[in-house]
């Protein structure tokens, strides 16, 4: 085997191992899709209690994302991954054994912290270990792993329901099907910990801590040529600089401090990725399709098909991101989402008195929903994570990503909490709710065109 192939094999292995965190991110966030209806019935929960049960995990994710960057700078990227694996494992076991809604929420928040940490650490680690010409594709592995996690969660939910007959039915050892759905996650959580234990630390973290010999050994396994030059380039970005702090994200203009434009761009990407409502499909899809007339088994199958489309189109994004660039993909996705979400809005606005979609409306809505997922998965899904990992320079990266991660999870919480409330008996209905998502999809077109700059092919030290 040539040295070049050995380097590439090593790069792919460390990227895949780090991306297992993304898999757990996707699995943990979507496994609730199959359990929320059964959970609501089991504990006789209200729409508001269901909303808190699903959404408060995202507050944990926001906290995990906010502190992950600082923790990564203090303890290292790999130790943070190990901590996340423990949080996922504990949450998986506890979520399947709740005594009521309050402790269920507690276990979900613990898992949410793991999601937040994994969502920030993986793109940082991958960006810091990948060569510039491959960083887009390898960075996309984070989102690819997320969608695989979503797909496996929904597929395992579907299989469990098919065997049990219903999410509320007894499945194994007297436990209900929805409980087993959560326990499945313990397996990949344990594998994540084992994989993270064997990962090399990020060379940029090692340089930052003055461990230059260790950094050289890691870089030599990635690319044996120009190691000393790369070390010097990394070291130069840290030399004579104080540790990054939040004040670094401000700049002086006309004697006044203002938030740096690059942070506004990152915040816009992070928030808009959620305000288009994508996670409504993956958190509430099964309930949504049942509410418009699908049977339980068909609703579960529809969610599996949607996640499969998500998976396939994320592969397409990985193939395209380093060829046509980040900004063109974002624009394509924004236009496509604006059209498909507007179509869904019209369909849901014309639903029957019982909420069902008559005749062709149901078919059109299903096609539009899957096309919406197609456009999101080929663009905003992976591109946002890739750009957050690479658009900031070394000095402010972890602090800036912490702020953007907090904003992303905050927006996710708002959308996730509000959906069952807005579409419940006292809400505005599914149609008007989707009109809100359509507005943000349209707004994202203008945001990308004006504020986002291309980062394809640039070294992190040149940002």
C-alpha positions in Angstrom: 0.0 0.0 0.0 1.4 3.4 -1.0 2.1 6.0 1.7 -0.6 8.3 0.2 -3.2 5.5 0.5 -2.1 5.0 4.1 -2.6 8.6 4.9 -6.0 8.6 3.2 -7.0 5.5 5.1 -6.0 7.1 8.4 -7.9 10.3 7.6 -11.1 8.4 6.7 -10.9 6.3 9.8 -10.5 9.2 12.3 -13.3 11.1 10.4 -15.6 8.1 10.6 -14.8 7.6 14.3 -15.5 11.2 15.1 -18.7 11.2 13.1 -20.2 8.4 15.2 -21.1 11.3 17.5 -23.2 12.6 14.7 -24.9 9.2 14.4 -25.9 9.4 18.0 -26.9 13.0 17.5 -29.3 11.9 14.8 -30.5 8.8 16.6 -31.1 10.4 20.0 -33.0 13.4 18.5 -35.2 11.2 16.2 -36.0 8.2 18.3 -38.6 10.3 20.1 -40.5 10.4 16.8 -41.8 6.9 17.3 -42.4 7.2 21.0 -44.0 10.6 21.5 -47.6 9.5 20.7 -47.3 6.4 22.9 -45.7 8.4 25.6 -48.5 10.9 25.5 -51.1 8.1 25.9 -49.1 6.2 28.5 -48.9 9.2 30.9 -52.1 10.9 29.6 -50.1 14.0 28.8 -51.4 17.2 27.4 -50.1 18.9 24.3 -48.0 21.2 26.4 -46.5 18.3 28.4 -45.7 16.5 25.1 -44.1 19.7 23.8 -41.8 20.0 26.9 -41.0 16.3 26.8 -39.7 16.5 23.3 -38.2 20.0 23.3 -36.4 20.3 26.6 -33.8 17.9 25.4 -32.8 20.7 23.1 -32.2 23.0 26.0 -29.7 20.4 27.2 -28.3 20.4 23.7 -27.9 24.2 23.7 -26.1 24.1 27.0 -23.8 21.3 25.7 -23.1 23.2 22.5 -22.4 26.4 24.4 -19.8 25.0 26.7 -18.4 22.3 24.4 -15.9 24.7 22.7 -14.4 25.9 26.0 -14.3 22.4 27.3 -12.6 21.2 24.1 -9.9 23.9 24.5 -9.3 22.9 28.1 -9.5 19.1 28.1 -9.1 18.3 24.4 -11.5 17.2 21.7 -11.2 13.4 22.4 -12.0 13.7 26.1 -15.2 15.6 25.2 -16.2 12.9 22.8 -15.7 10.3 25.6 -17.9 12.4 28.0 -20.6 12.7 25.3 -20.7 8.9 24.8 -21.3 8.4 28.6 -24.2 11.0 28.5 -25.8 9.2 25.5 -25.6 5.8 27.2 -27.1 7.0 30.5 -29.9 8.9 28.7 -30.8 5.8 26.6 -31.2 3.6 29.6 -33.1 6.1 31.7 -35.5 7.3 29.0 -36.8 3.8 28.7 -37.6 3.6 32.4 -39.4 6.8 33.3 -41.8 7.0 36.3 -43.5 10.0 34.8 -43.1 13.0 32.5 -40.7 14.9 34.9 -38.0 12.2 35.1 -38.4 11.4 31.4 -37.6 15.0 30.7 -34.5 14.7 33.0 -33.1 11.7 31.1 -33.8 13.4 27.7 -32.0 16.6 28.9 -29.0 14.4 29.8 -29.0 13.0 26.3 -29.5 16.5 24.9 -26.3 17.7 26.6 -24.5 14.8 24.8 -26.1 15.9 21.5 -24.9 19.5 22.0 -21.3 18.4 22.8 -21.2 16.0 19.9 -22.7 18.6 17.5 -19.8 21.0 18.2 -16.9 18.7 18.8 -17.2 16.6 15.7 -17.1 19.4 13.1 -14.2 21.1 15.1 -12.2 17.8 15.2 -12.9 16.9 11.6 -12.0 20.4 10.3 -8.8 20.4 12.3 -7.6 17.0 11.1 -8.7 17.1 7.4 -6.6 18.4 4.5 -8.1 21.6 3.0 -9.0 20.1 -0.4 -11.0 17.3 1.3 -12.4 19.3 4.3 -15.8 19.8 2.7 -16.4 16.2 2.0 -15.0 14.9 5.3 -16.8 17.7 7.2 -20.0 16.5 5.5 -19.5 13.2 7.2 -20.9 14.8 10.3 -24.2 15.5 8.7 -24.0 12.1 6.8 -23.7 10.4 10.2 -26.5 12.5 11.6 -28.9 11.4 8.8 -27.8 7.7 9.2 -28.6 8.0 12.9 -32.0 9.5 12.0 -32.7 6.7 9.5 -31.6 3.9 11.8 -33.7 5.3 14.7 -36.8 5.5 12.5 -36.2 2.2 10.9 -35.7 0.5 14.3 -38.8 2.2 15.6 -40.8 0.9 12.5 -39.4 -2.7 13.0 -40.3 -2.7 16.7 -43.8 -1.4 16.0 -44.4 -4.0 13.2 -43.4 -6.8 15.6 -45.3 -5.4 18.6 -48.3 -4.2 16.6 -48.3 -0.8 18.3 -45.8 1.4 20.1 -48.0 1.0 23.3 -48.0 -2.8 23.1 -45.8 -5.1 25.2 -42.6 -6.1 23.3 -39.9 -7.9 25.4 -39.9 -8.9 29.0 -43.1 -7.1 29.8 -41.7 -3.8 28.6 -43.6 -1.7 26.0 -42.3 -1.2 22.5 -41.7 2.6 23.0 -39.3 1.8 25.9 -37.3 -0.6 23.8 -36.9 2.1 21.2 -34.8 4.2 23.6 -32.7 1.3 24.8 -31.5 0.5 21.3 -29.4 3.7 21.5 -27.2 2.2 24.3 -25.4 0.0 21.7 -24.0 2.8 19.5 -23.3 5.0 22.6 -21.0 2.3 23.9 -19.3 1.9 20.4 -18.8 5.7 20.3 -16.9 5.6 23.6 -14.7 2.8 22.3 -14.0 4.6 19.0 -13.2 7.9 20.7 -10.8 6.2 23.1 -8.6 5.2 20.1 -8.7 8.6 18.3 -5.6 10.8 18.1 -6.0 14.3 19.6 -6.4 17.3 17.2 -3.0 18.6 16.0 -4.3 22.2 16.5 -5.2 21.5 20.1 -1.8 19.9 20.7 0.0 23.0 19.2 -2.2 25.3 21.3 -1.1 23.4 24.4 2.6 23.4 23.4 2.8 19.7 22.6 4.6 20.2 19.3 6.1 16.7 19.1 2.7 15.1 19.6 1.2 17.4 17.0 3.9 16.4 14.5 3.3 12.7 15.0 -0.5 13.2 14.3 0.1 15.4 11.3 2.7 12.9 9.9 -0.1 10.3 9.8 -2.3 12.7 7.9 0.3 14.0 5.4 4.0 13.3 5.9 5.0 16.2 3.6 5.4 19.7 5.0 4.7 18.8 8.6 7.1 21.4 10.1 5.6 24.0 7.8 2.1 23.1 8.9 3.1 23.2 12.5 4.6 26.7 12.1 1.5 27.9 10.3 -0.8 26.6 13.1 1.6 28.0 15.7 1.6 31.4 14.1 -2.1 31.8 14.6 -1.8 31.2 18.3 1.6 32.9 19.0 1.5 35.9 21.3 -2.3 35.7 21.6 -4.4 35.4 24.7 -7.0 32.6 25.0 -10.1 33.3 22.9 -12.9 35.1 24.7 -16.3 36.4 23.8 -15.0 40.0 23.4 -12.9 38.7 20.4 -16.2 38.5 18.5 -16.6 42.2 18.6 -14.8 44.8 16.4 -14.4 48.6 16.7 -16.1 50.7 14.1 -16.2 54.4 14.4 -15.2 54.2 18.1 -18.0 51.8 18.9 -18.0 48.0 19.4 -20.2 45.9 17.1 -20.6 42.2 16.5 -18.2 41.0 13.8 -20.0 40.4 10.5 -18.6 36.9 10.3 -20.4 36.0 13.5 -23.7 37.4 12.1 -23.2 35.2 9.1 -22.7 32.1 11.3 -25.6 33.0 13.5 -27.9 33.4 10.4 -26.9 30.0 9.0 -27.4 28.3 12.4 -30.8 29.8 13.1 -32.3 29.6 9.6 -31.3 25.9 9.3 -33.9 25.3 12.1 -36.5 28.0 11.4 -37.4 26.3 8.1 -38.9 23.5 10.3 -36.9 20.5 9.2 -37.0 18.8 12.6 -40.8 18.9 12.7 -40.5 16.1 10.1 -38.0 14.1 12.2 -39.4 14.7 15.7 -43.2 14.7 14.9 -43.4 13.1 11.5 -45.3 10.0 12.6 -47.8 12.0 14.6 -48.1 14.5 11.7 -49.0 11.9 9.1 -51.4 10.2 11.5 -53.1 13.5 12.1 -53.8 13.9 8.4 -55.3 10.4 7.9 -52.4 7.9 7.7 -52.7 4.7 9.8 -50.0 4.1 12.5 -48.0 1.6 10.5 -48.1 3.7 7.3 -47.1 6.8 9.3 -44.1 5.0 10.7 -43.2 3.7 7.2 -43.6 7.2 5.7 -41.1 8.5 8.3 -38.6 5.8 7.4 -38.9 6.7 3.6 -38.4 10.3 4.4 -35.3 9.6 6.4 -34.0 7.3 3.6 -34.4 10.2 1.1 -32.5 12.4 3.6 -29.7 9.9 3.7 -29.4 9.5 -0.1 -29.4 13.3 -0.7 -26.8 13.9 2.0 -24.5 11.5 0.0 -25.2 13.7 -3.1 -24.2 16.8 -1.0 -20.9 15.2 0.0 -20.2 14.6 -3.8 -21.0 18.2 -4.7 -19.8 20.4 -1.8 -16.2 20.5 -2.9 -17.1 20.8 -6.6 -19.7 23.5 -6.8 -19.0 25.1 -3.4 -21.0 25.9 -0.3 -22.8 29.1 -1.3 -24.4 27.7 -4.6 -25.7 24.6 -2.7 -27.2 26.9 0.0 -29.0 28.9 -2.7 -30.3 25.8 -4.5 -31.6 24.5 -1.2 -33.3 27.7 -0.2 -35.2 28.1 -3.4 -36.3 24.4 -3.4 -37.4 24.6 0.3 -39.3 27.8 -0.4 -41.3 26.2 -3.2 -42.0 22.9 -1.4 -42.9 24.4 1.9 -45.3 26.8 0.2 -46.9 23.8 -1.5 -47.3 22.0 1.8 -48.8 25.2 3.3 -51.5 25.2 0.6 -52.2 21.5 1.1 -52.6 21.8 4.8 -54.6 25.0 4.5 -57.2 23.0 2.5 -57.4 20.1 4.9 -60.8 18.8 6.0 -62.6 19.7 9.2 -61.0 16.6 10.9 -57.5 17.6 9.6 -57.3 14.9 7.0 -56.2 15.6 3.4 -58.8 14.6 0.9 -58.0 12.9 -2.5 -54.9 14.1 -4.3 -54.0 16.6 -1.6 -52.6 13.8 0.5 -50.4 12.6 -2.3 -49.2 16.1 -3.2 -48.4 16.8 0.4 -46.4 13.6 0.7 -44.4 14.4 -2.5 -43.8 18.0 -1.5 -42.6 16.9 2.0 -40.1 14.5 0.5 -38.9 17.0 -2.0 -38.5 19.5 0.8 -36.3 17.0 2.6 -34.4 16.4 -0.6 -33.5 20.1 -1.0 -32.6 20.5 2.7 -30.5 17.4 2.8 -28.4 18.4 -0.3 -27.8 21.8 1.0 -28.5 23.4 4.4 -28.2 20.1 6.3 -24.5 19.4 5.7 -23.3 22.8 4.5 -24.2 24.7 7.7 -22.1 22.3 9.8 -19.2 22.4 7.3 -19.2 26.2 7.2 -19.4 26.6 11.0 -16.3 24.3 11.3 -14.3 26.3 8.7 -15.5 29.9 8.4 -13.9 31.2 11.6 -10.2 31.6 12.1 -8.2 29.5 14.7 -8.3 32.2 17.4 -12.0 32.6 17.6 -13.3 29.3 16.2 -14.3 27.5 19.4 -15.9 30.6 20.9 -17.8 31.5 17.7 -19.0 28.0 17.2 -20.2 27.9 20.8 -22.3 31.0 20.2 -23.6 29.7 16.9 -24.3 26.2 18.4 -26.3 27.8 21.2 -28.3 29.8 18.7 -28.9 26.8 16.5 -30.2 24.7 19.4 -32.2 27.6 20.7 -34.0 27.9 17.3 -34.5 24.1 17.3 -36.1 24.3 20.7 -38.5 27.1 19.6 -39.6 25.1 16.6 -39.9 21.8 18.4 -41.7 23.2 21.4 -44.1 25.3 19.4 -45.2 22.7 16.8 -47.6 20.6 19.0 -48.8 23.8 20.6 -49.4 25.6 17.3 -51.1 22.6 15.7 -53.0 21.4 18.8 -56.7 22.1 19.6 -55.9 25.6 20.9 -53.4 26.4 18.1 -53.5 28.1 14.7 -53.4 24.8 12.7 -50.9 22.9 10.6 -51.4 25.1 7.5 -50.5 28.5 9.1 -47.7 26.8 11.0 -46.1 25.7 7.7 -46.7 29.2 6.3 -44.2 30.4 9.0 -41.6 27.9 7.8 -42.2 29.0 4.2 -41.4 32.6 5.2 -38.1 31.7 6.6 -37.2 29.5 3.6 -37.9 32.5 1.4 -35.9 34.8 3.7 -32.9 32.4 3.6 -32.5 33.0 -0.2 -31.8 36.7 0.3 -29.7 36.1 3.4 -27.3 33.7 1.6 -27.1 35.9 -1.5 -26.1 38.9 0.5 -24.2 37.7 3.6 -22.5 34.4 2.9 -19.0 34.1 1.4 -17.5 31.0 -0.2 -15.0 29.1 1.9 -14.3 26.2 -0.6 -10.6 25.2 -0.7 -9.3 27.8 1.8 -6.9 26.8 4.6 -8.2 27.3 8.1 -5.2 29.6 8.7 -6.3 31.8 5.9 -9.8 32.5 7.2 
